[in-house]
Amino acid sequence: MTSASSSVELAPRRSKASGLWYRLSVPVSVTVAIALALTPLTAILVLGWLMRMMRRETAIALCRHARGDIKRREAKDRLAAIERLAPLSRFPGWVRGFKDTIKSGLRATIALAVATLPYGAILLLAWWAGWENSFNKGYEQAWVGPLVSLFGLVLAVFVLIHLPMGLAHHAAEQRIGAIWELRVIRKLIRHVRWRYVILTLLSIGLAAPIFLAQILPTFIENIYPQLATATPEEVRRFTFLWQLGFTTYLVLTLVLLRRWAGRLYARAIVRQGDFPGAFSESVLEALVLPKTEAQKAPGRLGGFVSALLLAAGWFAFVAVIYVAQFANHAWWNWLNLPTIALPWIYQPF
């Protein structure tokens, strides 16, 4: 049998012109994504584009880690040499692969809705019940809001702990139900436990400016007094620039986090030494890469500590949602968090 190291002929190097075009295509694609993320309908396309990006990162990282951490360029060249994997070697654009972007966006929207809407609806109901009870002085029913909130909070933390890895698994497998394959997701998390904790805590920290986009409009006249006497046209311009600025931050943040999640998913597969789905199996078989030996997952103490850190981080994340809601009562903020689900920030003014 031909050895794995010589069985795949590398794709020829790009010319300088094609290399320049490739480098330009990345900022152009990101700019298009920012523009599309300004409306909720077109933000579905951005979500699909991010799923394609995660899938690509997974394929590249599978090749890198299974071959002993080769360079990224070599991994992309190996993917490009195989016809059915060649699209995964290119940064996802908007013209080529647009149909796949639409399908990926719709799949991801449904999968995320199934995962996040239940706890979002419970938290929204609890919030409404608390305010309604307060306004009507129904103190004998005061327990309803906190109890429902507690249930929603526990459910939210449980879902969010699994979501980053579940989303990477969904992006790779391109199946709606993949996001709920908890046994697979937990096994993968165990093999990259501390890296996953770092990814999670960074994701939570980077969400802070998005919450500020919700909180600051309440105090905008203190921050920017000129807005009180501005013309309608000036207010519209300010609102657009406000949304554009935060949307730019959101898209760049999601590009960073989703690519990282895809790479982490691939690392977990290689460390696990098993195929959690058809995609990883097809990539490794096409590249003639052998299954790696399974590595022992960290012990129970490490699992307990990491689970506490993950739960505490997501608990703080949900707590900040409550703080933000005191400043801005838009009900849809309970149902869609831009860094978690649909990458869209509403216009605040």
C-alpha positions as CSV (number, residue, x, y, z in Angstrom):
1,M,0.0,0.0,0.0
2,T,1.2,3.5,-0.8
3,S,2.3,5.3,2.4
4,A,0.1,8.1,3.7
5,S,2.8,10.7,3.3
6,S,3.2,10.1,-0.4
7,S,-0.3,9.0,-1.5
8,V,-1.6,12.6,-2.0
9,E,0.1,14.7,-4.6
10,L,0.2,18.3,-3.4
11,A,-1.5,21.0,-5.4
12,P,0.8,23.4,-7.3
13,R,1.6,26.6,-5.5
14,R,-0.4,29.6,-6.4
15,S,1.1,32.2,-8.6
16,K,1.7,35.7,-7.2
17,A,-1.4,37.1,-9.0
18,S,-3.6,34.3,-7.7
19,G,-2.1,34.7,-4.2
20,L,-2.8,38.4,-4.2
21,W,-6.4,37.8,-5.3
22,Y,-6.8,35.3,-2.5
23,R,-5.5,37.7,0.1
24,L,-7.9,40.4,-1.2
25,S,-10.8,38.0,-1.2
26,V,-10.6,37.5,2.5
27,P,-11.3,41.2,3.5
28,V,-13.8,41.5,0.7
29,S,-15.7,38.5,2.0
30,V,-15.7,39.8,5.6
31,T,-16.9,43.2,4.4
32,V,-19.8,41.6,2.6
33,A,-20.6,39.6,5.7
34,I,-20.7,42.9,7.8
35,A,-23.1,44.5,5.3
36,L,-25.4,41.5,5.3
37,A,-25.4,41.3,9.1
38,L,-27.2,44.7,9.3
39,T,-30.6,43.1,8.7
40,P,-32.1,40.0,10.4
41,L,-33.1,38.3,7.1
42,T,-29.7,38.6,5.4
43,A,-27.9,37.8,8.7
44,I,-29.1,34.2,8.0
45,L,-26.7,34.2,5.1
46,V,-23.9,35.4,7.4
47,L,-24.7,32.5,9.8
48,G,-24.4,30.0,6.9
49,W,-21.1,31.6,5.8
50,L,-19.7,31.2,9.3
51,M,-20.8,27.5,9.3
52,R,-18.9,27.0,6.0
53,M,-15.9,28.7,7.6
54,M,-16.0,26.3,10.6
55,R,-16.3,23.3,8.3
56,R,-13.2,24.5,6.4
57,E,-11.2,25.0,9.6
58,T,-12.2,21.5,10.7
59,A,-10.9,20.0,7.5
60,I,-7.6,21.9,7.6
61,A,-7.0,21.1,11.2
62,L,-7.8,17.4,10.8
63,C,-5.1,17.3,8.1
64,R,-2.6,19.2,10.2
65,H,-3.0,17.3,13.5
66,A,-3.4,13.8,12.0
67,R,-0.1,14.3,10.1
68,G,1.8,15.5,13.2
69,D,1.0,19.2,13.2
70,I,2.2,20.1,9.7
71,K,2.1,23.7,8.5
72,R,-1.3,25.2,7.6
73,R,-0.2,25.9,4.0
74,E,0.7,22.3,3.4
75,A,-2.6,21.1,4.8
76,K,-4.5,23.4,2.4
77,D,-2.4,22.2,-0.5
78,R,-3.3,18.6,0.3
79,L,-7.0,19.4,0.4
80,A,-6.7,21.3,-2.8
81,A,-5.2,18.3,-4.5
82,I,-8.4,16.2,-4.0
83,E,-11.3,17.3,-6.2
84,R,-14.1,16.9,-3.7
85,L,-12.1,18.5,-0.9
86,A,-10.7,21.4,-2.9
87,P,-13.5,23.8,-2.0
88,L,-12.5,23.4,1.6
89,S,-9.0,24.7,0.9
90,R,-10.3,28.2,-0.1
91,F,-11.6,30.9,2.2
92,P,-15.4,30.9,1.8
93,G,-16.6,33.6,-0.5
94,W,-20.0,34.8,-1.5
95,V,-20.3,34.1,-5.3
96,R,-18.9,30.6,-5.4
97,G,-20.8,28.4,-2.9
98,F,-23.7,30.8,-2.5
99,K,-26.2,28.0,-2.7
100,D,-24.4,26.1,0.1
101,T,-24.3,29.3,2.2
102,I,-28.1,29.6,1.9
103,K,-28.6,26.0,2.9
104,S,-26.1,26.2,5.7
105,G,-27.7,29.3,7.1
106,L,-31.2,27.8,7.1
107,R,-29.9,24.6,8.8
108,A,-28.0,26.5,11.4
109,T,-30.9,28.9,12.1
110,I,-33.3,25.9,12.7
111,A,-30.7,24.1,14.8
112,L,-29.9,27.1,17.0
113,A,-33.6,27.9,17.3
114,V,-34.2,24.4,18.6
115,A,-31.3,24.7,21.0
116,T,-31.8,28.3,22.3
117,L,-35.4,29.3,22.0
118,P,-36.7,27.1,24.8
119,Y,-34.6,28.7,27.5
120,G,-35.0,32.1,25.9
121,A,-38.7,31.8,25.9
122,I,-38.7,30.7,29.6
123,L,-36.5,33.6,30.6
124,L,-38.7,36.0,28.7
125,L,-41.8,34.6,30.4
126,A,-40.2,34.9,33.8
127,W,-39.1,38.5,33.1
128,W,-42.6,39.4,32.0
129,A,-44.2,37.6,35.0
130,G,-41.9,39.5,37.3
131,W,-42.8,42.9,35.9
132,E,-46.5,42.1,35.6
133,N,-46.6,40.9,39.2
134,S,-44.7,44.0,40.4
135,F,-47.0,46.5,38.6
136,N,-50.1,44.7,39.9
137,K,-48.8,44.4,43.5
138,G,-49.5,40.6,43.4
139,Y,-47.1,39.9,46.2
140,E,-48.7,36.5,46.9
141,Q,-47.5,35.4,43.5
142,A,-44.0,36.9,43.9
143,W,-42.4,33.4,43.7
144,V,-43.5,32.8,40.1
145,G,-40.9,35.0,38.4
146,P,-37.9,33.8,40.4
147,L,-38.8,30.1,40.2
148,V,-39.4,30.2,36.4
149,S,-36.2,32.3,36.0
150,L,-34.2,29.7,37.9
151,F,-35.5,26.9,35.7
152,G,-34.7,28.9,32.6
153,L,-31.2,29.8,33.9
154,V,-30.4,26.1,34.6
155,L,-31.6,25.1,31.2
156,A,-29.6,28.0,29.6
157,V,-26.4,27.1,31.3
158,F,-26.8,23.4,30.4
159,V,-27.3,24.3,26.7
160,L,-24.6,26.9,26.5
161,I,-21.9,24.6,28.0
162,H,-22.3,22.3,25.0
163,L,-23.1,24.9,22.3
164,P,-19.7,25.9,21.0
165,M,-18.6,22.3,20.4
166,G,-22.1,21.3,19.3
167,L,-22.1,24.1,16.7
168,A,-18.8,22.9,15.3
169,H,-20.2,19.4,15.1
170,H,-23.3,20.7,13.3
171,A,-21.2,22.7,10.8
172,A,-19.0,19.7,10.0
173,E,-21.8,17.2,9.6
174,Q,-24.3,19.6,8.0
175,R,-27.2,18.0,9.9
176,I,-29.7,19.9,12.1
177,G,-29.8,17.1,14.7
178,A,-26.0,17.0,15.1
179,I,-26.1,20.0,17.5
180,W,-28.0,17.7,20.0
181,E,-25.7,14.7,19.8
182,L,-24.7,15.3,23.4
183,R,-22.8,12.0,24.0
184,V,-20.6,12.8,21.0
185,I,-20.2,16.4,22.1
186,R,-19.3,15.6,25.7
187,K,-16.6,13.1,24.6
188,L,-15.0,15.6,22.3
189,I,-15.1,18.3,25.0
190,R,-13.3,15.9,27.4
191,H,-10.3,15.5,25.1
192,V,-9.7,19.3,24.8
193,R,-11.1,20.3,28.2
194,W,-8.9,23.2,29.1
195,R,-8.7,24.6,25.6
196,Y,-12.5,24.5,25.5
197,V,-12.7,26.4,28.8
198,I,-10.4,29.1,27.4
199,L,-12.5,29.3,24.3
200,T,-15.7,29.6,26.3
201,L,-14.4,32.2,28.7
202,L,-13.0,34.3,25.8
203,S,-16.4,34.0,24.0
204,I,-18.2,35.3,27.1
205,G,-15.7,38.1,27.5
206,L,-15.9,39.2,23.9
207,A,-19.7,39.4,24.2
208,A,-19.4,42.4,26.5
209,P,-19.4,45.1,23.8
210,I,-22.5,43.6,22.3
211,F,-24.3,44.0,25.6
212,L,-23.0,47.6,25.8
213,A,-24.7,48.1,22.4
214,Q,-27.9,47.3,24.2
215,I,-27.3,49.2,27.4
216,L,-25.7,52.5,26.2
217,P,-28.6,53.8,24.2
218,T,-30.5,54.4,27.4
219,F,-27.8,56.9,28.5
220,I,-26.9,58.2,25.0
221,E,-28.0,61.8,25.6
222,N,-25.6,62.0,28.6
223,I,-22.8,60.5,26.5
224,Y,-23.6,62.4,23.3
225,P,-25.8,65.5,24.2
226,Q,-25.8,66.8,20.7
227,L,-28.2,64.0,19.7
228,A,-31.0,65.7,21.7
229,T,-31.1,68.6,19.2
230,A,-30.1,66.7,16.1
231,T,-32.2,66.6,13.0
232,P,-34.0,63.4,11.9
233,E,-31.3,62.9,9.2
234,E,-28.5,63.3,11.7
235,V,-30.2,60.8,14.1
236,R,-30.5,58.3,11.2
237,R,-26.9,58.7,10.3
238,F,-25.8,58.3,13.9
239,T,-27.9,55.2,14.3
240,F,-26.5,53.7,11.1
241,L,-22.9,54.3,12.2
242,W,-23.7,53.0,15.7
243,Q,-25.1,49.7,14.3
244,L,-22.3,49.5,11.6
245,G,-19.6,49.8,14.2
246,F,-21.0,47.2,16.6
247,T,-21.8,44.9,13.7
248,T,-18.3,45.1,12.4
249,Y,-17.0,44.1,15.9
250,L,-19.6,41.3,16.0
251,V,-18.6,39.8,12.6
252,L,-14.9,40.0,13.3
253,T,-15.3,38.4,16.7
254,L,-17.4,35.6,15.3
255,V,-14.9,34.9,12.6
256,L,-12.2,34.5,15.3
257,L,-14.3,32.4,17.6
258,R,-15.9,30.1,14.9
259,R,-12.6,29.4,13.3
260,W,-11.1,28.6,16.7
261,A,-14.1,26.3,17.5
262,G,-13.6,24.4,14.2
263,R,-9.9,23.8,14.9
264,L,-10.7,22.7,18.5
265,Y,-13.3,20.3,17.2
266,A,-10.7,18.7,14.8
267,R,-8.1,18.5,17.6
268,A,-10.6,16.7,19.8
269,I,-11.3,14.2,17.0
270,V,-7.6,13.4,16.5
271,R,-7.1,13.0,20.2
272,Q,-10.1,10.8,20.5
273,G,-8.9,8.6,17.8
274,D,-12.4,8.0,16.4
275,F,-14.7,9.5,13.9
276,P,-17.7,11.3,15.4
277,G,-19.4,11.7,12.0
278,A,-19.3,11.1,8.3
279,F,-17.4,14.3,7.5
280,S,-14.3,13.7,9.6
281,E,-14.2,10.1,8.3
282,S,-14.4,11.2,4.7
283,V,-11.7,13.9,5.1
284,L,-9.2,11.5,6.7
285,E,-9.9,8.7,4.3
286,A,-9.6,10.9,1.3
287,L,-6.2,12.2,2.5
288,V,-5.2,8.6,3.3
289,L,-4.6,9.5,6.9
290,P,-4.7,6.6,9.5
291,K,-6.8,6.7,12.6
292,T,-4.7,8.0,15.5
293,E,-4.5,6.2,18.8
294,A,-6.9,7.4,21.3
295,Q,-5.4,9.5,24.1
296,K,-6.6,9.3,27.6
297,A,-9.0,12.1,28.6
298,P,-8.2,14.1,31.8
299,G,-9.4,12.7,35.1
300,R,-12.5,13.3,37.0
301,L,-11.1,16.1,39.2
302,G,-10.2,18.1,36.1
303,G,-13.6,17.4,34.6
304,F,-15.3,18.6,37.8
305,V,-13.2,21.8,37.9
306,S,-13.7,22.6,34.2
307,A,-17.4,22.0,34.5
308,L,-17.6,24.5,37.4
309,L,-15.7,27.1,35.4
310,L,-18.0,26.6,32.3
311,A,-21.1,26.8,34.4
312,A,-19.9,29.9,36.3
313,G,-19.0,31.6,33.1
314,W,-22.3,31.0,31.4
315,F,-24.2,31.9,34.6
316,A,-22.4,35.3,34.5
317,F,-23.3,35.6,30.8
318,V,-27.0,35.1,31.5
319,A,-26.8,37.4,34.5
320,V,-25.5,40.2,32.2
321,I,-28.6,39.6,30.0
322,Y,-30.8,40.6,33.0
323,V,-28.6,43.7,33.6
324,A,-28.9,44.7,30.0
325,Q,-32.7,44.2,30.0
326,F,-33.1,46.7,32.8
327,A,-31.6,49.3,30.5
328,N,-33.4,48.2,27.4
329,H,-36.6,46.2,27.5
330,A,-36.6,44.9,23.9
331,W,-38.2,41.4,24.3
332,W,-36.3,39.9,21.4
333,N,-33.0,40.2,23.2
334,W,-34.1,37.2,25.3
335,L,-34.7,35.1,22.1
336,N,-31.6,36.0,20.1
337,L,-28.1,36.8,21.4
338,P,-25.9,37.9,18.4
339,T,-22.8,36.1,19.6
340,I,-24.7,32.8,20.1
341,A,-27.4,32.6,17.5
342,L,-28.3,35.0,14.6
343,P,-25.5,37.5,14.1
344,W,-27.7,40.6,14.0
345,I,-27.8,43.7,16.3
346,Y,-31.0,45.7,16.1
347,Q,-31.0,49.5,15.6
348,P,-31.3,51.0,19.1
349,F,-32.8,54.4,18.3
